Amino acid sequence: MPVIAAYILIQTRVGSAAAVTAALQDVPGVSEPACLTGPYDVIVRAQASDIHQLAKSVAAQIQSLVGVERTVTCPVIHL
């Protein structure tokens, strides 16, 4: 079964990065959540069976977490 991977960059409300990072541990398809400095507060690696599942399941669940303000999904490509 093909798998699509992506990195999702997350902006959080001020002071929410640690709580969002902890909550991401329970989201299916998400791995390696980490806090960042710079324009984004958190990054995760996500996997799903296809791009539609990535958007519908993984990204939608991340966007619904308390403290998440904005996300940018960057699919991994293989050159």
mmCIF file of the N, C-alpha and C atoms, coordinates in Angstrom:
data_MODEL
# 
_entry.id   MODEL 
# 
loop_
_atom_site.group_PDB 
_atom_site.id 
_atom_site.type_symbol 
_atom_site.label_atom_id 
_atom_site.label_alt_id 
_atom_site.label_comp_id 
_atom_site.label_asym_id 
_atom_site.label_entity_id 
_atom_site.label_seq_id 
_atom_site.pdbx_PDB_ins_code 
_atom_site.Cartn_x 
_atom_site.Cartn_y 
_atom_site.Cartn_z 
_atom_site.occupancy 
_atom_site.B_iso_or_equiv 
_atom_site.pdbx_formal_charge 
_atom_site.auth_seq_id 
_atom_site.auth_comp_id 
_atom_site.auth_asym_id 
_atom_site.auth_atom_id 
_atom_site.pdbx_PDB_model_num 
ATOM 1   N N  . MET A 1 1  ? 0.850  -1.182 0.000  1.00 0.00 ? 1  MET A N  1 
ATOM 2   C CA . MET A 1 1  ? 0.000  0.000  0.000  1.00 0.00 ? 1  MET A CA 1 
ATOM 3   C C  . MET A 1 1  ? 0.889  1.236  0.000  1.00 0.00 ? 1  MET A C  1 
ATOM 4   N N  . PRO A 1 2  ? 0.708  2.153  -0.940 1.00 0.00 ? 2  PRO A N  1 
ATOM 5   C CA . PRO A 1 2  ? 1.515  3.380  -0.971 1.00 0.00 ? 2  PRO A CA 1 
ATOM 6   C C  . PRO A 1 2  ? 1.242  4.259  0.250  1.00 0.00 ? 2  PRO A C  1 
ATOM 7   N N  . VAL A 1 3  ? 2.272  4.942  0.662  1.00 0.00 ? 3  VAL A N  1 
ATOM 8   C CA . VAL A 1 3  ? 2.151  5.845  1.804  1.00 0.00 ? 3  VAL A CA 1 
ATOM 9   C C  . VAL A 1 3  ? 2.692  7.199  1.398  1.00 0.00 ? 3  VAL A C  1 
ATOM 10  N N  . ILE A 1 4  ? 1.978  8.248  1.796  1.00 0.00 ? 4  ILE A N  1 
ATOM 11  C CA . ILE A 1 4  ? 2.471  9.601  1.587  1.00 0.00 ? 4  ILE A CA 1 
ATOM 12  C C  . ILE A 1 4  ? 2.927  10.145 2.936  1.00 0.00 ? 4  ILE A C  1 
ATOM 13  N N  . ALA A 1 5  ? 4.057  10.809 2.930  1.00 0.00 ? 5  ALA A N  1 
ATOM 14  C CA . ALA A 1 5  ? 4.587  11.436 4.141  1.00 0.00 ? 5  ALA A CA 1 
ATOM 15  C C  . ALA A 1 5  ? 4.616  12.938 3.939  1.00 0.00 ? 5  ALA A C  1 
ATOM 16  N N  . ALA A 1 6  ? 4.504  13.666 5.031  1.00 0.00 ? 6  ALA A N  1 
ATOM 17  C CA . ALA A 1 6  ? 4.554  15.125 4.979  1.00 0.00 ? 6  ALA A CA 1 
ATOM 18  C C  . ALA A 1 6  ? 5.092  15.646 6.301  1.00 0.00 ? 6  ALA A C  1 
ATOM 19  N N  . TYR A 1 7  ? 5.648  16.830 6.231  1.00 0.00 ? 7  TYR A N  1 
ATOM 20  C CA . TYR A 1 7  ? 5.973  17.573 7.443  1.00 0.00 ? 7  TYR A CA 1 
ATOM 21  C C  . TYR A 1 7  ? 4.903  18.637 7.585  1.00 0.00 ? 7  TYR A C  1 
ATOM 22  N N  . ILE A 1 8  ? 4.383  18.773 8.792  1.00 0.00 ? 8  ILE A N  1 
ATOM 23  C CA . ILE A 1 8  ? 3.356  19.779 9.041  1.00 0.00 ? 8  ILE A CA 1 
ATOM 24  C C  . ILE A 1 8  ? 3.928  20.787 10.020 1.00 0.00 ? 8  ILE A C  1 
ATOM 25  N N  . LEU A 1 9  ? 3.969  22.036 9.577  1.00 0.00 ? 9  LEU A N  1 
ATOM 26  C CA . LEU A 1 9  ? 4.444  23.151 10.392 1.00 0.00 ? 9  LEU A CA 1 
ATOM 27  C C  . LEU A 1 9  ? 3.236  23.776 11.078 1.00 0.00 ? 9  LEU A C  1 
ATOM 28  N N  . ILE A 1 10 ? 3.353  24.028 12.358 1.00 0.00 ? 10 ILE A N  1 
ATOM 29  C CA . ILE A 1 10 ? 2.201  24.466 13.148 1.00 0.00 ? 10 ILE A CA 1 
ATOM 30  C C  . ILE A 1 10 ? 2.520  25.754 13.894 1.00 0.00 ? 10 ILE A C  1 
ATOM 31  N N  . GLN A 1 11 ? 1.630  26.729 13.755 1.00 0.00 ? 11 GLN A N  1 
ATOM 32  C CA . GLN A 1 11 ? 1.686  27.933 14.578 1.00 0.00 ? 11 GLN A CA 1 
ATOM 33  C C  . GLN A 1 11 ? 0.657  27.761 15.689 1.00 0.00 ? 11 GLN A C  1 
ATOM 34  N N  . THR A 1 12 ? 1.056  28.092 16.919 1.00 0.00 ? 12 THR A N  1 
ATOM 35  C CA . THR A 1 12 ? 0.166  27.949 18.062 1.00 0.00 ? 12 THR A CA 1 
ATOM 36  C C  . THR A 1 12 ? -0.087 29.306 18.708 1.00 0.00 ? 12 THR A C  1 
ATOM 37  N N  . ARG A 1 13 ? -1.081 29.334 19.576 1.00 0.00 ? 13 ARG A N  1 
ATOM 38  C CA . ARG A 1 13 ? -1.293 30.521 20.403 1.00 0.00 ? 13 ARG A CA 1 
ATOM 39  C C  . ARG A 1 13 ? -0.083 30.676 21.314 1.00 0.00 ? 13 ARG A C  1 
ATOM 40  N N  . VAL A 1 14 ? 0.188  31.888 21.715 1.00 0.00 ? 14 VAL A N  1 
ATOM 41  C CA . VAL A 1 14 ? 1.316  32.158 22.609 1.00 0.00 ? 14 VAL A CA 1 
ATOM 42  C C  . VAL A 1 14 ? 1.190  31.289 23.857 1.00 0.00 ? 14 VAL A C  1 
ATOM 43  N N  . GLY A 1 15 ? 2.267  30.596 24.176 1.00 0.00 ? 15 GLY A N  1 
ATOM 44  C CA . GLY A 1 15 ? 2.308  29.761 25.367 1.00 0.00 ? 15 GLY A CA 1 
ATOM 45  C C  . GLY A 1 15 ? 1.701  28.375 25.207 1.00 0.00 ? 15 GLY A C  1 
ATOM 46  N N  . SER A 1 16 ? 1.267  28.012 23.997 1.00 0.00 ? 16 SER A N  1 
ATOM 47  C CA . SER A 1 16 ? 0.590  26.730 23.795 1.00 0.00 ? 16 SER A CA 1 
ATOM 48  C C  . SER A 1 16 ? 1.450  25.654 23.133 1.00 0.00 ? 16 SER A C  1 
ATOM 49  N N  . ALA A 1 17 ? 2.662  25.971 22.741 1.00 0.00 ? 17 ALA A N  1 
ATOM 50  C CA . ALA A 1 17 ? 3.478  25.029 21.975 1.00 0.00 ? 17 ALA A CA 1 
ATOM 51  C C  . ALA A 1 17 ? 3.701  23.709 22.717 1.00 0.00 ? 17 ALA A C  1 
ATOM 52  N N  . ALA A 1 18 ? 4.016  23.752 23.983 1.00 0.00 ? 18 ALA A N  1 
ATOM 53  C CA . ALA A 1 18 ? 4.282  22.518 24.736 1.00 0.00 ? 18 ALA A CA 1 
ATOM 54  C C  . ALA A 1 18 ? 3.026  21.661 24.844 1.00 0.00 ? 18 ALA A C  1 
ATOM 55  N N  . ALA A 1 19 ? 1.887  22.273 25.108 1.00 0.00 ? 19 ALA A N  1 
ATOM 56  C CA . ALA A 1 19 ? 0.636  21.518 25.227 1.00 0.00 ? 19 ALA A CA 1 
ATOM 57  C C  . ALA A 1 19 ? 0.230  20.907 23.888 1.00 0.00 ? 19 ALA A C  1 
ATOM 58  N N  . VAL A 1 20 ? 0.406  21.656 22.811 1.00 0.00 ? 20 VAL A N  1 
ATOM 59  C CA . VAL A 1 20 ? 0.089  21.130 21.479 1.00 0.00 ? 20 VAL A CA 1 
ATOM 60  C C  . VAL A 1 20 ? 1.022  19.972 21.148 1.00 0.00 ? 20 VAL A C  1 
ATOM 61  N N  . THR A 1 21 ? 2.305  20.116 21.427 1.00 0.00 ? 21 THR A N  1 
ATOM 62  C CA . THR A 1 21 ? 3.266  19.048 21.168 1.00 0.00 ? 21 THR A CA 1 
ATOM 63  C C  . THR A 1 21 ? 2.882  17.785 21.934 1.00 0.00 ? 21 THR A C  1 
ATOM 64  N N  . ALA A 1 22 ? 2.485  17.920 23.172 1.00 0.00 ? 22 ALA A N  1 
ATOM 65  C CA . ALA A 1 22 ? 2.069  16.762 23.976 1.00 0.00 ? 22 ALA A CA 1 
ATOM 66  C C  . ALA A 1 22 ? 0.803  16.127 23.389 1.00 0.00 ? 22 ALA A C  1 
ATOM 67  N N  . ALA A 1 23 ? -0.164 16.940 22.974 1.00 0.00 ? 23 ALA A N  1 
ATOM 68  C CA . ALA A 1 23 ? -1.416 16.419 22.407 1.00 0.00 ? 23 ALA A CA 1 
ATOM 69  C C  . ALA A 1 23 ? -1.178 15.679 21.094 1.00 0.00 ? 23 ALA A C  1 
ATOM 70  N N  . LEU A 1 24 ? -0.166 16.090 20.348 1.00 0.00 ? 24 LEU A N  1 
ATOM 71  C CA . LEU A 1 24 ? 0.133  15.456 19.062 1.00 0.00 ? 24 LEU A CA 1 
ATOM 72  C C  . LEU A 1 24 ? 0.577  14.010 19.212 1.00 0.00 ? 24 LEU A C  1 
ATOM 73  N N  . GLN A 1 25 ? 1.044  13.628 20.394 1.00 0.00 ? 25 GLN A N  1 
ATOM 74  C CA . GLN A 1 25 ? 1.470  12.242 20.642 1.00 0.00 ? 25 GLN A CA 1 
ATOM 75  C C  . GLN A 1 25 ? 0.316  11.265 20.428 1.00 0.00 ? 25 GLN A C  1 
ATOM 76  N N  . ASP A 1 26 ? -0.930 11.732 20.587 1.00 0.00 ? 26 ASP A N  1 
ATOM 77  C CA . ASP A 1 26 ? -2.104 10.867 20.506 1.00 0.00 ? 26 ASP A CA 1 
ATOM 78  C C  . ASP A 1 26 ? -2.803 10.909 19.151 1.00 0.00 ? 26 ASP A C  1 
ATOM 79  N N  . VAL A 1 27 ? -2.282 11.661 18.183 1.00 0.00 ? 27 VAL A N  1 
ATOM 80  C CA . VAL A 1 27 ? -2.920 11.764 16.870 1.00 0.00 ? 27 VAL A CA 1 
ATOM 81  C C  . VAL A 1 27 ? -2.395 10.650 15.967 1.00 0.00 ? 27 VAL A C  1 
ATOM 82  N N  . PRO A 1 28 ? -3.274 9.754  15.487 1.00 0.00 ? 28 PRO A N  1 
ATOM 83  C CA . PRO A 1 28 ? -2.825 8.679  14.601 1.00 0.00 ? 28 PRO A CA 1 
ATOM 84  C C  . PRO A 1 28 ? -2.200 9.237  13.323 1.00 0.00 ? 28 PRO A C  1 
ATOM 85  N N  . GLY A 1 29 ? -1.104 8.648  12.904 1.00 0.00 ? 29 GLY A N  1 
ATOM 86  C CA . GLY A 1 29 ? -0.425 9.089  11.694 1.00 0.00 ? 29 GLY A CA 1 
ATOM 87  C C  . GLY A 1 29 ? 0.634  10.135 11.930 1.00 0.00 ? 29 GLY A C  1 
ATOM 88  N N  . VAL A 1 30 ? 0.750  10.615 13.170 1.00 0.00 ? 30 VAL A N  1 
ATOM 89  C CA . VAL A 1 30 ? 1.721  11.661 13.505 1.00 0.00 ? 30 VAL A CA 1 
ATOM 90  C C  . VAL A 1 30 ? 2.883  11.051 14.260 1.00 0.00 ? 30 VAL A C  1 
ATOM 91  N N  . SER A 1 31 ? 4.102  11.471 13.894 1.00 0.00 ? 31 SER A N  1 
ATOM 92  C CA . SER A 1 31 ? 5.282  11.047 14.636 1.00 0.00 ? 31 SER A CA 1 
ATOM 93  C C  . SER A 1 31 ? 6.250  12.212 14.726 1.00 0.00 ? 31 SER A C  1 
ATOM 94  N N  . GLU A 1 32 ? 7.168  12.098 15.642 1.00 0.00 ? 32 GLU A N  1 
ATOM 95  C CA . GLU A 1 32 ? 8.247  13.066 15.806 1.00 0.00 ? 32 GLU A CA 1 
ATOM 96  C C  . GLU A 1 32 ? 7.789  14.512 16.058 1.00 0.00 ? 32 GLU A C  1 
ATOM 97  N N  . PRO A 1 33 ? 6.787  14.750 16.906 1.00 0.00 ? 33 PRO A N  1 
ATOM 98  C CA . PRO A 1 33 ? 6.444  16.143 17.193 1.00 0.00 ? 33 PRO A CA 1 
ATOM 99  C C  . PRO A 1 33 ? 7.587  16.827 17.945 1.00 0.00 ? 33 PRO A C  1 
ATOM 100 N N  . ALA A 1 34 ? 7.879  18.062 17.562 1.00 0.00 ? 34 ALA A N  1 
ATOM 101 C CA . ALA A 1 34 ? 8.969  18.799 18.206 1.00 0.00 ? 34 ALA A CA 1 
ATOM 102 C C  . ALA A 1 34 ? 8.654  20.290 18.216 1.00 0.00 ? 34 ALA A C  1 
ATOM 103 N N  . CYS A 1 35 ? 9.027  20.955 19.298 1.00 0.00 ? 35 CYS A N  1 
ATOM 104 C CA . CYS A 1 35 ? 8.891  22.413 19.382 1.00 0.00 ? 35 CYS A CA 1 
ATOM 105 C C  . CYS A 1 35 ? 10.026 23.053 18.592 1.00 0.00 ? 35 CYS A C  1 
ATOM 106 N N  . LEU A 1 36 ? 9.731  24.209 18.012 1.00 0.00 ? 36 LEU A N  1 
ATOM 107 C CA . LEU A 1 36 ? 10.695 24.954 17.204 1.00 0.00 ? 36 LEU A CA 1 
ATOM 108 C C  . LEU A 1 36 ? 10.796 26.397 17.691 1.00 0.00 ? 36 LEU A C  1 
ATOM 109 N N  . THR A 1 37 ? 11.811 27.096 17.205 1.00 0.00 ? 37 THR A N  1 
ATOM 110 C CA . THR A 1 37 ? 11.848 28.542 17.322 1.00 0.00 ? 37 THR A CA 1 
ATOM 111 C C  . THR A 1 37 ? 11.726 29.090 15.906 1.00 0.00 ? 37 THR A C  1 
ATOM 112 N N  . GLY A 1 38 ? 11.270 30.304 15.780 1.00 0.00 ? 38 GLY A N  1 
ATOM 113 C CA . GLY A 1 38 ? 11.092 30.895 14.455 1.00 0.00 ? 38 GLY A CA 1 
ATOM 114 C C  . GLY A 1 38 ? 9.623  31.130 14.169 1.00 0.00 ? 38 GLY A C  1 
ATOM 115 N N  . PRO A 1 39 ? 9.253  31.201 12.886 1.00 0.00 ? 39 PRO A N  1 
ATOM 116 C CA . PRO A 1 39 ? 7.871  31.541 12.542 1.00 0.00 ? 39 PRO A CA 1 
ATOM 117 C C  . PRO A 1 39 ? 6.863  30.429 12.879 1.00 0.00 ? 39 PRO A C  1 
ATOM 118 N N  . TYR A 1 40 ? 7.331  29.184 13.053 1.00 0.00 ? 40 TYR A N  1 
ATOM 119 C CA . TYR A 1 40 ? 6.451  28.086 13.437 1.00 0.00 ? 40 TYR A CA 1 
ATOM 120 C C  . TYR A 1 40 ? 6.865  27.597 14.810 1.00 0.00 ? 40 TYR A C  1 
ATOM 121 N N  . ASP A 1 41 ? 5.894  27.074 15.561 1.00 0.00 ? 41 ASP A N  1 
ATOM 122 C CA . ASP A 1 41 ? 6.140  26.671 16.944 1.00 0.00 ? 41 ASP A CA 1 
ATOM 123 C C  . ASP A 1 41 ? 6.363  25.179 17.112 1.00 0.00 ? 41 ASP A C  1 
ATOM 124 N N  . VAL A 1 42 ? 5.769  24.390 16.208 1.00 0.00 ? 42 VAL A N  1 
ATOM 125 C CA . VAL A 1 42 ? 5.830  22.934 16.312 1.00 0.00 ? 42 VAL A CA 1 
ATOM 126 C C  . VAL A 1 42 ? 5.950  22.358 14.902 1.00 0.00 ? 42 VAL A C  1 
ATOM 127 N N  . ILE A 1 43 ? 6.649  21.226 14.780 1.00 0.00 ? 43 ILE A N  1 
ATOM 128 C CA . ILE A 1 43 ? 6.717  20.484 13.529 1.00 0.00 ? 43 ILE A CA 1 
ATOM 129 C C  . ILE A 1 43 ? 6.429  19.020 13.828 1.00 0.00 ? 43 ILE A C  1 
ATOM 130 N N  . VAL A 1 44 ? 5.747  18.346 12.893 1.00 0.00 ? 44 VAL A N  1 
ATOM 131 C CA . VAL A 1 44 ? 5.520  16.909 13.012 1.00 0.00 ? 44 VAL A CA 1 
ATOM 132 C C  . VAL A 1 44 ? 5.762  16.254 11.658 1.00 0.00 ? 44 VAL A C  1 
ATOM 133 N N  . ARG A 1 45 ? 6.058  14.978 11.706 1.00 0.00 ? 45 ARG A N  1 
ATOM 134 C CA . ARG A 1 45 ? 6.078  14.164 10.498 1.00 0.00 ? 45 ARG A CA 1 
ATOM 135 C C  . ARG A 1 45 ? 4.765  13.397 10.513 1.00 0.00 ? 45 ARG A C  1 
ATOM 136 N N  . ALA A 1 46 ? 4.088  13.374 9.377  1.00 0.00 ? 46 ALA A N  1 
ATOM 137 C CA . ALA A 1 46 ? 2.796  12.701 9.292  1.00 0.00 ? 46 ALA A CA 1 
ATOM 138 C C  . ALA A 1 46 ? 2.819  11.715 8.130  1.00 0.00 ? 46 ALA A C  1 
ATOM 139 N N  . GLN A 1 47 ? 2.052  10.644 8.260  1.00 0.00 ? 47 GLN A N  1 
ATOM 140 C CA . GLN A 1 47 ? 1.920  9.662  7.191  1.00 0.00 ? 47 GLN A CA 1 
ATOM 141 C C  . GLN A 1 47 ? 0.464  9.252  7.055  1.00 0.00 ? 47 GLN A C  1 
ATOM 142 N N  . ALA A 1 48 ? 0.072  8.971  5.812  1.00 0.00 ? 48 ALA A N  1 
ATOM 143 C CA . ALA A 1 48 ? -1.270 8.480  5.523  1.00 0.00 ? 48 ALA A CA 1 
ATOM 144 C C  . ALA A 1 48 ? -1.204 7.650  4.244  1.00 0.00 ? 48 ALA A C  1 
ATOM 145 N N  . SER A 1 49 ? -2.284 6.964  3.938  1.00 0.00 ? 49 SER A N  1 
ATOM 146 C CA . SER A 1 49 ? -2.298 6.098  2.754  1.00 0.00 ? 49 SER A CA 1 
ATOM 147 C C  . SER A 1 49 ? -2.292 6.888  1.457  1.00 0.00 ? 49 SER A C  1 
ATOM 148 N N  . ASP A 1 50 ? -2.854 8.100  1.470  1.00 0.00 ? 50 ASP A N  1 
ATOM 149 C CA . ASP A 1 50 ? -2.841 8.956  0.281  1.00 0.00 ? 50 ASP A CA 1 
ATOM 150 C C  . ASP A 1 50 ? -3.051 10.405 0.708  1.00 0.00 ? 50 ASP A C  1 
ATOM 151 N N  . ILE A 1 51 ? -2.966 11.318 -0.258 1.00 0.00 ? 51 ILE A N  1 
ATOM 152 C CA . ILE A 1 51 ? -3.049 12.758 0.052  1.00 0.00 ? 51 ILE A CA 1 
ATOM 153 C C  . ILE A 1 51 ? -4.408 13.135 0.633  1.00 0.00 ? 51 ILE A C  1 
ATOM 154 N N  . HIS A 1 52 ? -5.461 12.467 0.174  1.00 0.00 ? 52 HIS A N  1 
ATOM 155 C CA . HIS A 1 52 ? -6.801 12.778 0.688  1.00 0.00 ? 52 HIS A CA 1 
ATOM 156 C C  . HIS A 1 52 ? -6.942 12.361 2.146  1.00 0.00 ? 52 HIS A C  1 
ATOM 157 N N  . GLN A 1 53 ? -6.411 11.201 2.475  1.00 0.00 ? 53 GLN A N  1 
ATOM 158 C CA . GLN A 1 53 ? -6.444 10.736 3.859  1.00 0.00 ? 53 GLN A CA 1 
ATOM 159 C C  . GLN A 1 53 ? -5.578 11.627 4.744  1.00 0.00 ? 53 GLN A C  1 
ATOM 160 N N  . LEU A 1 54 ? -4.470 12.087 4.212  1.00 0.00 ? 54 LEU A N  1 
ATOM 161 C CA . LEU A 1 54 ? -3.599 12.994 4.962  1.00 0.00 ? 54 LEU A CA 1 
ATOM 162 C C  . LEU A 1 54 ? -4.359 14.260 5.328  1.00 0.00 ? 54 LEU A C  1 
ATOM 163 N N  . ALA A 1 55 ? -5.076 14.809 4.363  1.00 0.00 ? 55 ALA A N  1 
ATOM 164 C CA . ALA A 1 55 ? -5.830 16.044 4.610  1.00 0.00 ? 55 ALA A CA 1 
ATOM 165 C C  . ALA A 1 55 ? -7.030 15.798 5.515  1.00 0.00 ? 55 ALA A C  1 
ATOM 166 N N  . LYS A 1 56 ? -7.772 14.739 5.231  1.00 0.00 ? 56 LYS A N  1 
ATOM 167 C CA . LYS A 1 56 ? -9.018 14.471 5.937  1.00 0.00 ? 56 LYS A CA 1 
ATOM 168 C C  . LYS A 1 56 ? -8.799 14.013 7.369  1.00 0.00 ? 56 LYS A C  1 
ATOM 169 N N  . SER A 1 57 ? -7.854 13.144 7.569  1.00 0.00 ? 57 SER A N  1 
ATOM 170 C CA . SER A 1 57 ? -7.659 12.581 8.901  1.00 0.00 ? 57 SER A CA 1 
ATOM 171 C C  . SER A 1 57 ? -6.601 13.312 9.706  1.00 0.00 ? 57 SER A C  1 
ATOM 172 N N  . VAL A 1 58 ? -5.378 13.268 9.217  1.00 0.00 ? 58 VAL A N  1 
ATOM 173 C CA . VAL A 1 58 ? -4.258 13.776 10.017 1.00 0.00 ? 58 VAL A CA 1 
ATOM 174 C C  . VAL A 1 58 ? -4.309 15.293 10.153 1.00 0.00 ? 58 VAL A C  1 
ATOM 175 N N  . ALA A 1 59 ? -4.312 16.020 9.047  1.00 0.00 ? 59 ALA A N  1 
ATOM 176 C CA . ALA A 1 59 ? -4.284 17.490 9.111  1.00 0.00 ? 59 ALA A CA 1 
ATOM 177 C C  . ALA A 1 59 ? -5.515 18.037 9.828  1.00 0.00 ? 59 ALA A C  1 
ATOM 178 N N  . ALA A 1 60 ? -6.673 17.468 9.552  1.00 0.00 ? 60 ALA A N  1 
ATOM 179 C CA . ALA A 1 60 ? -7.901 17.947 10.198 1.00 0.00 ? 60 ALA A CA 1 
ATOM 180 C C  . ALA A 1 60 ? -7.849 17.751 11.710 1.00 0.00 ? 60 ALA A C  1 
ATOM 181 N N  . GLN A 1 61 ? -7.310 16.624 12.163 1.00 0.00 ? 61 GLN A N  1 
ATOM 182 C CA . GLN A 1 61 ? -7.202 16.393 13.605 1.00 0.00 ? 61 GLN A CA 1 
ATOM 183 C C  . GLN A 1 61 ? -6.223 17.363 14.248 1.00 0.00 ? 61 GLN A C  1 
ATOM 184 N N  . ILE A 1 62 ? -5.125 17.637 13.564 1.00 0.00 ? 62 ILE A N  1 
ATOM 185 C CA . ILE A 1 62 ? -4.153 18.595 14.096 1.00 0.00 ? 62 ILE A CA 1 
ATOM 186 C C  . ILE A 1 62 ? -4.777 19.978 14.197 1.00 0.00 ? 62 ILE A C  1 
ATOM 187 N N  . GLN A 1 63 ? -5.485 20.390 13.166 1.00 0.00 ? 63 GLN A N  1 
ATOM 188 C CA . GLN A 1 63 ? -6.095 21.720 13.149 1.00 0.00 ? 63 GLN A CA 1 
ATOM 189 C C  . GLN A 1 63 ? -7.163 21.876 14.223 1.00 0.00 ? 63 GLN A C  1 
ATOM 190 N N  . SER A 1 64 ? -7.750 20.775 14.672 1.00 0.00 ? 64 SER A N  1 
ATOM 191 C CA . SER A 1 64 ? -8.805 20.860 15.689 1.00 0.00 ? 64 SER A CA 1 
ATOM 192 C C  . SER A 1 64 ? -8.257 20.892 17.119 1.00 0.00 ? 64 SER A C  1 
ATOM 193 N N  . LEU A 1 65 ? -6.954 20.694 17.298 1.00 0.00 ? 65 LEU A N  1 
ATOM 194 C CA . LEU A 1 65 ? -6.386 20.718 18.645 1.00 0.00 ? 65 LEU A CA 1 
ATOM 195 C C  . LEU A 1 65 ? -6.454 22.116 19.247 1.00 0.00 ? 65 LEU A C  1 
ATOM 196 N N  . VAL A 1 66 ? -6.753 22.180 20.526 1.00 0.00 ? 66 VAL A N  1 
ATOM 197 C CA . VAL A 1 66 ? -6.779 23.461 21.243 1.00 0.00 ? 66 VAL A CA 1 
ATOM 198 C C  . VAL A 1 66 ? -5.387 24.071 21.214 1.00 0.00 ? 66 VAL A C  1 
ATOM 199 N N  . GLY A 1 67 ? -5.301 25.324 20.811 1.00 0.00 ? 67 GLY A N  1 
ATOM 200 C CA . GLY A 1 67 ? -4.027 26.033 20.767 1.00 0.00 ? 67 GLY A CA 1 
ATOM 201 C C  . GLY A 1 67 ? -3.435 26.139 19.376 1.00 0.00 ? 67 GLY A C  1 
ATOM 202 N N  . VAL A 1 68 ? -3.918 25.327 18.428 1.00 0.00 ? 68 VAL A N  1 
ATOM 203 C CA . VAL A 1 68 ? -3.407 25.401 17.058 1.00 0.00 ? 68 VAL A CA 1 
ATOM 204 C C  . VAL A 1 68 ? -4.086 26.546 16.330 1.00 0.00 ? 68 VAL A C  1 
ATOM 205 N N  . GLU A 1 69 ? -3.290 27.430 15.754 1.00 0.00 ? 69 GLU A N  1 
ATOM 206 C CA . GLU A 1 69 ? -3.826 28.572 15.028 1.00 0.00 ? 69 GLU A CA 1 
ATOM 207 C C  . GLU A 1 69 ? -3.749 28.395 13.516 1.00 0.00 ? 69 GLU A C  1 
ATOM 208 N N  . ARG A 1 70 ? -2.661 27.790 13.039 1.00 0.00 ? 70 ARG A N  1 
ATOM 209 C CA . ARG A 1 70 ? -2.454 27.674 11.591 1.00 0.00 ? 70 ARG A CA 1 
ATOM 210 C C  . ARG A 1 70 ? -1.494 26.529 11.314 1.00 0.00 ? 70 ARG A C  1 
ATOM 211 N N  . THR A 1 71 ? -1.702 25.857 10.166 1.00 0.00 ? 71 THR A N  1 
ATOM 212 C CA . THR A 1 71 ? -0.783 24.793 9.767  1.00 0.00 ? 71 THR A CA 1 
ATOM 213 C C  . THR A 1 71 ? -0.391 24.970 8.307  1.00 0.00 ? 71 THR A C  1 
ATOM 214 N N  . VAL A 1 72 ? 0.779  24.458 7.982  1.00 0.00 ? 72 VAL A N  1 
ATOM 215 C CA . VAL A 1 72 ? 1.252  24.380 6.597  1.00 0.00 ? 72 VAL A CA 1 
ATOM 216 C C  . VAL A 1 72 ? 1.724  22.943 6.403  1.00 0.00 ? 72 VAL A C  1 
ATOM 217 N N  . THR A 1 73 ? 1.133  22.260 5.418  1.00 0.00 ? 73 THR A N  1 
ATOM 218 C CA . THR A 1 73 ? 1.499  20.869 5.139  1.00 0.00 ? 73 THR A CA 1 
ATOM 219 C C  . THR A 1 73 ? 2.440  20.816 3.957  1.00 0.00 ? 73 THR A C  1 
ATOM 220 N N  . CYS A 1 74 ? 3.587  20.158 4.149  1.00 0.00 ? 74 CYS A N  1 
ATOM 221 C CA . CYS A 1 74 ? 4.624  20.059 3.125  1.00 0.00 ? 74 CYS A CA 1 
ATOM 222 C C  . CYS A 1 74 ? 4.851  18.590 2.787  1.00 0.00 ? 74 CYS A C  1 
ATOM 223 N N  . PRO A 1 75 ? 4.191  18.077 1.718  1.00 0.00 ? 75 PRO A N  1 
ATOM 224 C CA . PRO A 1 75 ? 4.378  16.681 1.350  1.00 0.00 ? 75 PRO A CA 1 
ATOM 225 C C  . PRO A 1 75 ? 5.821  16.388 0.958  1.00 0.00 ? 75 PRO A C  1 
ATOM 226 N N  . VAL A 1 76 ? 6.284  15.215 1.322  1.00 0.00 ? 76 VAL A N  1 
ATOM 227 C CA . VAL A 1 76 ? 7.630  14.764 0.957  1.00 0.00 ? 76 VAL A CA 1 
ATOM 228 C C  . VAL A 1 76 ? 7.578  14.220 -0.454 1.00 0.00 ? 76 VAL A C  1 
ATOM 229 N N  . ILE A 1 77 ? 8.546  14.603 -1.287 1.00 0.00 ? 77 ILE A N  1 
ATOM 230 C CA . ILE A 1 77 ? 8.653  14.057 -2.639 1.00 0.00 ? 77 ILE A CA 1 
ATOM 231 C C  . ILE A 1 77 ? 9.975  13.336 -2.761 1.00 0.00 ? 77 ILE A C  1 
ATOM 232 N N  . HIS A 1 78 ? 10.035 12.405 -3.672 1.00 0.00 ? 78 HIS A N  1 
ATOM 233 C CA . HIS A 1 78 ? 11.254 11.644 -3.884 1.00 0.00 ? 78 HIS A CA 1 
ATOM 234 C C  . HIS A 1 78 ? 11.752 11.954 -5.290 1.00 0.00 ? 78 HIS A C  1 
ATOM 235 N N  . LEU A 1 79 ? 12.873 12.648 -5.377 1.00 0.00 ? 79 LEU A N  1 
ATOM 236 C CA . LEU A 1 79 ? 13.439 13.032 -6.673 1.00 0.00 ? 79 LEU A CA 1 
ATOM 237 C C  . LEU A 1 79 ? 14.397 11.983 -7.185 1.00 0.00 ? 79 LEU A C  1 
# 
